């Protein structure tokens, strides 16, 4: 899940995102462009599926042999 999509859903309000997840605003602001996986799953549940999880964003690259 992308940080931009989360913020857009919450009206570009990092306080609202933080309150929904029970974390600090600073934690939200420190997220990388792809948010932590556990937060993504929680947001899917909290938004009743309006925000979508994209598992491919969290897959580790495969090593070529």
Secondary structure, 3 states (H helix, E strand, C coil): CEHHHHHHHCCCCHHHHHHHHCCCHHHHHCCCCECCHHHHHHHHHHCCCCCCCCHHHHCCCCCCC
